[in-house]
Amino acid sequence: MVLDVWKNIKKGQFSPVYLLYGTEAYLINETKQLLLEHALHEDEIDFNFSQFDLEETPIETALEDVETLPFMGERRLVFMQNPFFLTAEKTKSKVEHNVKRLEAYLADPAPYSIVVFTAPYEKLDERKKITKELKRKATVVEAKKLNEHELKKWIRERTTAAHVEMEEAAIERLLELAGTNLMMLTNEIDKLVLYVEGTNRINQDIVEELVAKSLEQNIFTLVDSVLQRNVERMMTIYRDLMRQNEEPIKILSVMAGQVRLMYQVKELSRQGYSQQKIATVLKVHPFRVKLAQEKVNQFHEGELLQLIRELADADYKMKTGQGDKVMTLELLLLKMKR
């Protein structure tokens, strides 16, 4: 797990080869940054750090640098980006790689170098010998979306590192308000940590006061207000979104996505699917499924289907110029209150 890899890096326990792959850029960048901070002293970076784009540089050229003895330091750190030869994807790159050379290096890596392959791809080609060999010899970080348990653990570790205690209810509320984007969560956690300097404890009230709601969370609450026929809360959220200059078409699109998700979660839950299975089928974060499951039992399928039809109709009117976008959205919301 990525958190265990980070822990070892912070302890100064390095692997000779790392493979970071996946589409969660934050996890890849955070791992690279930790290696830079802990593997080399600041005054060594100019001499012992290098990086190569493997869409432009042959692997054998990069390995020559890896096998060069470090200068004025204990080790070299080399980042190798975009190793497209690990995938089945076609690329415009005209570079040809001698992967046999890499296989030979993996069999006997230089004891004074740390090589980091960063592959921002959703999948690697497991049929290729070089992919199998690299995954077998390297410390692998799969940069995928963290599940709810991993997210909570990551939040606890980040706040603990700042000598701050965060209550469980506060962690839950932070995820509800800010969503699961790691970069956004990082910004919100850093803000909370600064705010509680002196008391070093974050509770749910502080989260409510300081954390800005994501657009998705605002829309989720808006949809809930519509279905609950809570006109006052519905219009308050709508006016807040207008003050934030959110585009009506964007609001409508996110609303439609939320309602579709609720309908799909309700139907799949009825069929006996687990939360994780639903998330896999719908390709959404399990935490979003959890939030939807907490709401869907309050509504009939017919209500959700009717709302989907009304949203689709409003979307058509906006995109075909049959009315002012803001007015169309407002009329839709007023119609839904009945």
C-alpha positions as CSV (number, residue, x, y, z in Angstrom):
1,M,0.0,0.0,0.0
2,V,1.3,3.5,-0.8
3,L,1.1,4.6,2.8
4,D,3.5,1.8,3.8
5,V,5.9,2.8,1.0
6,W,5.8,6.4,2.2
7,K,6.6,5.3,5.8
8,N,9.6,3.3,4.7
9,I,10.9,6.3,2.6
10,K,10.6,8.6,5.6
11,K,12.6,6.1,7.6
12,G,15.4,6.1,5.0
13,Q,14.6,2.5,3.9
14,F,14.9,2.7,0.1
15,S,14.4,0.2,-2.7
16,P,16.8,0.2,-5.7
17,V,13.8,0.3,-8.1
18,Y,10.3,1.8,-7.8
19,L,7.4,1.4,-10.2
20,L,4.7,4.1,-9.8
21,Y,1.8,3.5,-12.1
22,G,-1.9,4.6,-12.3
23,T,-3.9,7.7,-12.9
24,E,-4.0,9.2,-9.4
25,A,-1.3,11.9,-10.1
26,Y,-1.2,13.1,-6.5
27,L,0.0,9.8,-5.2
28,I,2.7,9.6,-7.9
29,N,3.9,13.1,-7.3
30,E,3.8,12.8,-3.5
31,T,6.0,9.6,-3.7
32,K,8.5,11.3,-6.0
33,Q,8.6,14.4,-3.7
34,L,9.3,12.2,-0.6
35,L,12.1,10.4,-2.4
36,L,13.6,13.7,-3.4
37,E,13.4,15.0,0.2
38,H,14.7,11.9,1.9
39,A,17.0,10.1,-0.5
40,L,19.2,13.2,-1.3
41,H,20.5,16.1,0.7
42,E,19.5,19.5,-0.8
43,D,23.1,20.2,-1.9
44,E,23.3,16.9,-3.7
45,I,20.4,17.3,-6.0
46,D,22.3,19.2,-8.7
47,F,24.9,16.4,-8.9
48,N,23.0,13.2,-8.2
49,F,19.4,13.7,-9.4
50,S,18.3,13.4,-13.0
51,Q,15.1,12.6,-14.9
52,F,14.4,11.2,-18.4
53,D,11.3,11.1,-20.5
54,L,11.3,7.7,-22.1
55,E,9.2,8.9,-25.0
56,E,12.3,10.9,-26.0
57,T,15.2,9.0,-24.5
58,P,16.2,5.3,-25.0
59,I,16.2,3.3,-21.8
60,E,19.9,2.3,-22.4
61,T,20.9,6.0,-22.4
62,A,19.1,6.6,-19.2
63,L,20.6,3.5,-17.6
64,E,24.1,4.8,-18.4
65,D,23.3,7.7,-16.0
66,V,21.9,5.3,-13.4
67,E,25.2,3.3,-13.4
68,T,27.3,6.4,-13.1
69,L,28.8,6.7,-9.6
70,P,27.3,9.4,-7.4
71,F,29.3,12.6,-7.0
72,M,29.8,14.0,-3.5
73,G,27.0,11.8,-2.1
74,E,25.9,8.3,-1.2
75,R,23.4,7.7,-4.0
76,R,21.9,8.8,-7.3
77,L,18.2,9.3,-7.8
78,V,16.8,8.9,-11.3
79,F,13.2,9.4,-12.4
80,M,12.2,7.7,-15.7
81,Q,8.9,9.0,-17.0
82,N,6.4,7.6,-19.5
83,P,7.8,4.0,-19.9
84,F,5.2,3.3,-22.7
85,F,6.9,0.0,-23.5
86,L,5.1,-1.4,-20.4
87,T,1.7,-0.9,-21.9
88,A,-0.2,-2.1,-24.9
89,E,-0.9,1.5,-26.0
90,K,0.4,2.8,-29.3
91,T,2.5,6.0,-29.1
92,K,3.7,8.6,-31.5
93,S,7.2,8.2,-30.0
94,K,9.8,7.1,-32.5
95,V,12.2,6.0,-29.7
96,E,13.1,2.3,-29.7
97,H,14.1,0.8,-26.4
98,N,16.5,-2.0,-25.7
99,V,14.4,-3.7,-23.0
100,K,16.9,-6.5,-22.7
101,R,19.3,-3.9,-21.3
102,L,16.7,-3.0,-18.6
103,E,16.1,-6.7,-17.9
104,A,19.9,-7.1,-17.3
105,Y,19.9,-4.1,-15.0
106,L,17.0,-5.4,-12.9
107,A,18.8,-8.6,-12.4
108,D,21.7,-6.7,-10.8
109,P,20.8,-3.1,-10.0
110,A,23.5,-0.6,-9.0
111,P,23.6,-0.5,-5.2
112,Y,24.2,3.3,-5.2
113,S,21.2,4.3,-7.3
114,I,17.4,4.6,-6.9
115,V,15.5,4.3,-10.1
116,V,11.9,5.4,-10.2
117,F,9.6,4.6,-13.2
118,T,6.5,6.7,-13.3
119,A,3.9,5.3,-15.6
120,P,0.7,7.5,-15.6
121,Y,-1.4,4.7,-17.3
122,E,-4.5,3.0,-16.0
123,K,-3.2,-0.4,-17.0
124,L,0.1,-2.1,-17.8
125,D,0.5,-4.9,-20.2
126,E,0.9,-7.9,-17.9
127,R,1.6,-10.2,-20.9
128,K,5.0,-8.5,-21.5
129,K,8.1,-10.1,-20.0
130,I,9.6,-6.7,-19.0
131,T,6.3,-5.7,-17.2
132,K,6.3,-8.9,-15.2
133,E,10.0,-8.6,-14.4
134,L,9.8,-5.0,-13.3
135,K,6.7,-5.7,-11.1
136,R,8.6,-8.6,-9.6
137,K,11.8,-6.7,-8.8
138,A,10.5,-3.2,-8.0
139,T,8.6,-1.8,-5.1
140,V,5.3,-1.1,-6.8
141,V,2.9,1.8,-6.0
142,E,-0.4,1.5,-7.7
143,A,-1.6,5.0,-7.9
144,K,-5.4,4.4,-7.8
145,K,-8.2,6.1,-5.9
146,L,-8.0,5.3,-2.2
147,N,-11.0,3.6,-0.7
148,E,-12.8,5.0,2.3
149,H,-10.7,3.1,4.8
150,E,-7.5,4.2,3.1
151,L,-8.6,7.8,2.8
152,K,-9.4,8.0,6.5
153,K,-6.0,6.4,7.4
154,W,-4.3,8.9,5.1
155,I,-6.0,11.8,6.8
156,R,-5.1,10.5,10.2
157,E,-1.5,10.1,9.3
158,R,-1.3,13.5,7.7
159,T,-2.8,15.3,10.8
160,T,-0.8,13.2,13.2
161,A,2.4,14.1,11.4
162,A,1.4,17.8,12.1
163,H,0.9,16.8,15.8
164,V,-2.9,17.4,15.5
165,E,-5.7,15.0,16.5
166,M,-8.7,14.8,14.3
167,E,-11.9,13.3,15.6
168,E,-13.5,10.5,13.7
169,A,-16.7,12.5,13.1
170,A,-14.6,15.4,11.8
171,I,-12.9,13.1,9.3
172,E,-16.2,11.8,8.1
173,R,-17.6,15.3,7.6
174,L,-14.4,16.4,5.8
175,L,-14.9,13.7,3.3
176,E,-18.6,14.6,2.9
177,L,-17.9,18.2,2.3
178,A,-14.6,18.2,0.3
179,G,-15.0,14.9,-1.6
180,T,-12.2,12.4,-2.2
181,N,-9.9,14.5,-4.4
182,L,-6.5,14.2,-2.6
183,M,-5.2,17.6,-3.7
184,M,-8.3,19.3,-2.4
185,L,-8.2,17.3,0.9
186,T,-4.6,18.2,1.3
187,N,-5.4,21.9,1.0
188,E,-8.3,21.6,3.5
189,I,-6.3,19.6,6.0
190,D,-3.4,22.1,5.9
191,K,-5.9,24.9,6.5
192,L,-7.5,23.1,9.5
193,V,-4.1,22.3,11.0
194,L,-3.1,26.0,10.9
195,Y,-6.5,27.0,12.5
196,V,-6.1,24.7,15.5
197,E,-2.5,25.7,16.3
198,G,-2.4,25.8,20.1
199,T,-5.3,23.4,20.7
200,N,-4.1,20.8,18.2
201,R,-7.6,19.2,17.9
202,I,-10.0,19.2,15.0
203,N,-13.6,18.5,15.7
204,Q,-16.7,18.4,13.5
205,D,-17.7,22.0,14.3
206,I,-14.4,23.3,13.1
207,V,-14.7,21.3,9.8
208,E,-18.2,22.7,9.3
209,E,-16.9,26.3,9.8
210,L,-13.8,26.1,7.7
211,V,-14.2,23.6,4.9
212,A,-15.7,24.8,1.7
213,K,-18.2,22.5,0.1
214,S,-17.2,21.0,-3.3
215,L,-19.6,21.7,-6.2
216,E,-20.6,18.0,-6.1
217,Q,-21.4,18.2,-2.4
218,N,-23.5,21.4,-3.0
219,I,-25.3,19.7,-5.8
220,F,-25.8,16.5,-3.7
221,T,-27.5,18.7,-1.0
222,L,-29.5,20.5,-3.7
223,V,-30.8,17.3,-5.1
224,D,-31.7,16.0,-1.7
225,S,-33.5,19.3,-1.0
226,V,-35.5,18.9,-4.2
227,L,-36.5,15.3,-3.3
228,Q,-37.3,16.3,0.2
229,R,-39.4,19.3,-1.1
230,N,-37.3,21.6,1.2
231,V,-37.9,24.7,-0.8
232,E,-36.0,27.1,1.5
233,R,-32.8,25.1,1.6
234,M,-33.1,24.3,-2.2
235,M,-33.3,28.0,-3.1
236,T,-30.5,29.0,-0.7
237,I,-28.1,26.5,-2.3
238,Y,-29.2,27.6,-5.8
239,R,-28.6,31.3,-5.0
240,D,-25.2,30.5,-3.4
241,L,-24.2,28.7,-6.6
242,M,-25.3,31.6,-8.7
243,R,-23.2,34.0,-6.6
244,Q,-20.2,31.7,-7.2
245,N,-20.8,32.2,-10.9
246,E,-21.4,28.5,-11.6
247,E,-22.6,27.8,-15.1
248,P,-26.3,26.7,-15.2
249,I,-25.5,24.0,-17.7
250,K,-22.7,22.7,-15.4
251,I,-25.1,22.7,-12.4
252,L,-27.7,20.9,-14.4
253,S,-25.2,18.3,-15.6
254,V,-23.9,17.6,-12.1
255,M,-27.5,17.3,-10.9
256,A,-28.3,14.8,-13.6
257,G,-25.2,12.8,-12.7
258,Q,-26.2,12.7,-9.0
259,V,-29.8,11.7,-9.7
260,R,-28.7,9.0,-12.2
261,L,-26.2,7.7,-9.6
262,M,-28.9,7.6,-6.9
263,Y,-31.2,5.7,-9.3
264,Q,-28.5,3.2,-10.3
265,V,-27.4,2.7,-6.7
266,K,-31.0,2.0,-5.7
267,E,-31.5,-0.5,-8.5
268,L,-28.2,-2.3,-7.9
269,S,-28.7,-2.4,-4.2
270,R,-32.1,-4.0,-4.8
271,Q,-30.4,-6.7,-6.9
272,G,-28.1,-7.5,-3.9
273,Y,-24.9,-5.8,-5.0
274,S,-22.4,-4.8,-2.3
275,Q,-21.2,-1.2,-2.0
276,Q,-17.8,-2.1,-3.5
277,K,-19.4,-4.0,-6.3
278,I,-21.7,-1.1,-7.2
279,A,-18.7,1.3,-7.2
280,T,-16.8,-1.1,-9.5
281,V,-19.8,-1.4,-11.9
282,L,-20.5,2.3,-12.0
283,K,-16.8,3.3,-12.0
284,V,-17.2,5.8,-9.1
285,H,-15.6,6.1,-5.7
286,P,-17.1,3.8,-3.0
287,F,-17.6,6.8,-0.8
288,R,-20.0,8.3,-3.3
289,V,-21.9,5.1,-3.4
290,K,-22.1,5.1,0.4
291,L,-23.5,8.7,0.5
292,A,-26.1,7.7,-2.2
293,Q,-27.1,4.6,-0.3
294,E,-27.9,6.7,2.8
295,K,-30.4,8.7,0.8
296,V,-32.0,6.4,-1.9
297,N,-34.3,4.4,0.4
298,Q,-36.2,7.6,1.1
299,F,-37.4,7.8,-2.5
300,H,-39.4,5.7,-5.0
301,E,-37.8,4.8,-8.3
302,G,-40.6,6.7,-10.0
303,E,-39.6,10.0,-8.3
304,L,-36.0,9.6,-9.5
305,L,-37.0,8.7,-13.0
306,Q,-39.3,11.7,-13.2
307,L,-36.6,13.9,-12.0
308,I,-34.2,12.5,-14.7
309,R,-36.7,13.2,-17.4
310,E,-37.2,16.8,-16.2
311,L,-33.5,17.4,-16.0
312,A,-33.1,16.0,-19.6
313,D,-35.8,18.3,-20.8
314,A,-34.2,21.4,-19.2
315,D,-30.8,20.4,-20.6
316,Y,-32.3,20.2,-24.1
317,K,-33.9,23.6,-23.8
318,M,-30.7,25.2,-22.6
319,K,-28.6,23.7,-25.4
320,T,-31.0,24.5,-28.2
321,G,-31.4,28.1,-27.1
322,Q,-35.1,27.8,-26.2
323,G,-34.8,30.0,-23.2
324,D,-32.4,31.9,-20.8
325,K,-30.2,29.3,-19.1
326,V,-30.5,30.8,-15.6
327,M,-34.3,31.2,-16.0
328,T,-34.7,27.7,-17.3
329,L,-32.8,26.3,-14.3
330,E,-34.7,28.4,-11.8
331,L,-38.1,27.4,-13.3
332,L,-37.1,23.8,-13.2
333,L,-36.3,24.0,-9.4
334,L,-39.6,25.9,-8.7
335,K,-41.5,23.2,-10.7
336,M,-39.8,20.5,-8.7
337,K,-40.9,21.9,-5.3
338,R,-44.5,20.8,-6.0
